[in-house]
Protein backbone atom coordinates (compact mmCIF):
# COMPACT_ATOMS: atom_id res chain seq x y z
CA UNK A 1 0.00 0.00 0.00
CA UNK A 2 2.89 2.37 0.73
CA UNK A 3 4.17 2.23 -2.85
CA UNK A 4 0.61 2.52 -4.13
CA UNK A 5 0.13 5.69 -2.07
CA UNK A 6 3.64 6.91 -2.99
CA UNK A 7 4.86 6.88 0.60
CA UNK A 8 8.55 6.26 1.15
CA UNK A 9 9.14 4.02 4.16
CA UNK A 10 12.24 4.49 6.30
CA UNK A 11 15.08 2.05 5.84
CA UNK A 12 16.87 2.88 9.09
CA UNK A 13 15.98 3.92 12.63
CA UNK A 14 15.31 7.61 13.21
CA UNK A 15 17.54 9.41 15.76
CA UNK A 16 15.19 8.71 18.69
CA UNK A 17 14.92 5.02 17.79
CA UNK A 18 18.70 4.79 17.43
CA UNK A 19 19.16 6.37 20.87
CA UNK A 20 16.83 3.74 22.36
CA UNK A 21 18.76 0.97 20.59
CA UNK A 22 22.02 2.39 21.91
CA UNK A 23 20.65 2.58 25.47
CA UNK A 24 19.31 -0.97 25.36
CA UNK A 25 22.68 -2.23 24.13
CA UNK A 26 24.25 -1.02 27.38
CA UNK A 27 21.86 -3.02 29.56
CA UNK A 28 22.00 -6.66 30.48
CA UNK A 29 19.68 -9.37 31.70
CA UNK A 30 16.81 -8.11 33.87
CA UNK A 31 17.55 -4.43 33.20
CA UNK A 32 17.32 -5.05 29.47
CA UNK A 33 14.10 -7.05 29.84
CA UNK A 34 12.42 -4.31 31.89
CA UNK A 35 13.51 -1.49 29.59
CA UNK A 36 12.58 -3.44 26.46
CA UNK A 37 9.11 -4.29 27.78
CA UNK A 38 8.54 -0.70 28.86
CA UNK A 39 9.53 0.46 25.39
CA UNK A 40 7.25 -2.07 23.75
CA UNK A 41 4.36 -1.02 25.96
CA UNK A 42 4.87 2.66 25.19
CA UNK A 43 5.41 2.03 21.49
CA UNK A 44 2.25 -0.03 21.18
CA UNK A 45 0.29 2.58 23.12
CA UNK A 46 1.46 5.23 20.65
CA UNK A 47 0.62 2.98 17.71
CA UNK A 48 -2.90 2.38 19.05
CA UNK A 49 -3.41 6.15 19.32
CA UNK A 50 -2.18 6.73 15.75
CA UNK A 51 -4.38 3.96 14.35
CA UNK A 52 -7.42 5.15 16.33
CA UNK A 53 -6.92 8.65 14.95
CA UNK A 54 -6.65 7.30 11.42
CA UNK A 55 -9.80 5.21 11.82
CA UNK A 56 -11.76 8.17 13.19
CA UNK A 57 -10.31 11.06 11.20
CA UNK A 58 -8.50 9.60 8.21
CA UNK A 59 -9.03 11.09 4.76
CA UNK A 60 -8.05 8.06 2.67
CA UNK A 61 -10.56 5.19 2.70
CA UNK A 62 -7.89 2.55 1.94
CA UNK A 63 -5.66 3.68 4.79
CA UNK A 64 -8.65 3.99 7.12
CA UNK A 65 -9.70 0.43 6.29
CA UNK A 66 -6.14 -0.83 6.80
CA UNK A 67 -5.95 0.89 10.20
CA UNK A 68 -9.34 -0.47 11.20
CA UNK A 69 -8.32 -4.04 10.38
CA UNK A 70 -5.00 -3.80 12.24
CA UNK A 71 -6.17 -1.86 15.31
CA UNK A 72 -7.48 -4.89 17.26
CA UNK A 73 -4.18 -6.73 16.80
CA UNK A 74 -2.10 -3.74 17.87
CA UNK A 75 -4.40 -3.15 20.86
CA UNK A 76 -3.98 -6.80 21.84
CA UNK A 77 -0.20 -6.49 21.61
CA UNK A 78 -0.38 -3.38 23.80
CA UNK A 79 -2.44 -5.23 26.39
CA UNK A 80 0.01 -8.13 26.46
CA UNK A 81 3.00 -5.80 26.75
CA UNK A 82 1.39 -3.77 29.53
CA UNK A 83 0.60 -6.97 31.48
CA UNK A 84 4.10 -8.35 31.02
CA UNK A 85 5.76 -5.08 32.01
CA UNK A 86 3.47 -4.48 34.98
CA UNK A 87 2.38 -1.13 33.55
CA UNK A 88 -1.24 -0.10 33.87
CA UNK A 89 -3.37 -0.43 30.74
CA UNK A 90 -4.16 3.25 30.28
CA UNK A 91 -6.11 2.89 27.05
CA UNK A 92 -9.19 1.50 28.78
CA UNK A 93 -9.87 -0.74 25.80
CA UNK A 94 -11.86 -3.97 26.02
CA UNK A 95 -9.88 -7.17 26.03
CA UNK A 96 -9.21 -8.66 22.62
CA UNK A 97 -8.89 -12.12 24.17
CA UNK A 98 -12.42 -13.45 24.81
CA UNK A 99 -11.14 -16.34 26.96
CA UNK A 100 -9.38 -14.07 29.44
CA UNK A 101 -11.49 -13.08 32.43
CA UNK A 102 -11.23 -9.64 33.95
C-alpha positions as CSV (number, residue, x, y, z in Angstrom):
1,X,0.0,0.0,0.0
2,X,2.9,2.4,0.7
3,X,4.2,2.2,-2.8
4,X,0.6,2.5,-4.1
5,X,0.1,5.7,-2.1
6,X,3.6,6.9,-3.0
7,X,4.9,6.9,0.6
8,X,8.5,6.3,1.2
9,X,9.1,4.0,4.2
10,X,12.2,4.5,6.3
11,X,15.1,2.0,5.8
12,X,16.9,2.9,9.1
13,X,16.0,3.9,12.6
14,X,15.3,7.6,13.2
15,X,17.5,9.4,15.8
16,X,15.2,8.7,18.7
17,X,14.9,5.0,17.8
18,X,18.7,4.8,17.4
19,X,19.2,6.4,20.9
20,X,16.8,3.7,22.4
21,X,18.8,1.0,20.6
22,X,22.0,2.4,21.9
23,X,20.7,2.6,25.5
24,X,19.3,-1.0,25.4
25,X,22.7,-2.2,24.1
26,X,24.2,-1.0,27.4
27,X,21.9,-3.0,29.6
28,X,22.0,-6.7,30.5
29,X,19.7,-9.4,31.7
30,X,16.8,-8.1,33.9
31,X,17.6,-4.4,33.2
32,X,17.3,-5.1,29.5
33,X,14.1,-7.1,29.8
34,X,12.4,-4.3,31.9
35,X,13.5,-1.5,29.6
36,X,12.6,-3.4,26.5
37,X,9.1,-4.3,27.8
38,X,8.5,-0.7,28.9
39,X,9.5,0.5,25.4
40,X,7.2,-2.1,23.7
41,X,4.4,-1.0,26.0
42,X,4.9,2.7,25.2
43,X,5.4,2.0,21.5
44,X,2.2,0.0,21.2
45,X,0.3,2.6,23.1
46,X,1.5,5.2,20.7
47,X,0.6,3.0,17.7
48,X,-2.9,2.4,19.1
49,X,-3.4,6.1,19.3
50,X,-2.2,6.7,15.8
51,X,-4.4,4.0,14.3
52,X,-7.4,5.1,16.3
53,X,-6.9,8.6,15.0
54,X,-6.7,7.3,11.4
55,X,-9.8,5.2,11.8
56,X,-11.8,8.2,13.2
57,X,-10.3,11.1,11.2
58,X,-8.5,9.6,8.2
59,X,-9.0,11.1,4.8
60,X,-8.0,8.1,2.7
61,X,-10.6,5.2,2.7
62,X,-7.9,2.5,1.9
63,X,-5.7,3.7,4.8
64,X,-8.6,4.0,7.1
65,X,-9.7,0.4,6.3
66,X,-6.1,-0.8,6.8
67,X,-5.9,0.9,10.2
68,X,-9.3,-0.5,11.2
69,X,-8.3,-4.0,10.4
70,X,-5.0,-3.8,12.2
71,X,-6.2,-1.9,15.3
72,X,-7.5,-4.9,17.3
73,X,-4.2,-6.7,16.8
74,X,-2.1,-3.7,17.9
75,X,-4.4,-3.2,20.9
76,X,-4.0,-6.8,21.8
77,X,-0.2,-6.5,21.6
78,X,-0.4,-3.4,23.8
79,X,-2.4,-5.2,26.4
80,X,0.0,-8.1,26.5
81,X,3.0,-5.8,26.8
82,X,1.4,-3.8,29.5
83,X,0.6,-7.0,31.5
84,X,4.1,-8.3,31.0
85,X,5.8,-5.1,32.0
86,X,3.5,-4.5,35.0
87,X,2.4,-1.1,33.6
88,X,-1.2,-0.1,33.9
89,X,-3.4,-0.4,30.7
90,X,-4.2,3.3,30.3
91,X,-6.1,2.9,27.0
92,X,-9.2,1.5,28.8
93,X,-9.9,-0.7,25.8
94,X,-11.9,-4.0,26.0
95,X,-9.9,-7.2,26.0
96,X,-9.2,-8.7,22.6
97,X,-8.9,-12.1,24.2
98,X,-12.4,-13.4,24.8
99,X,-11.1,-16.3,27.0
100,X,-9.4,-14.1,29.4
101,X,-11.5,-13.1,32.4
102,X,-11.2,-9.6,33.9
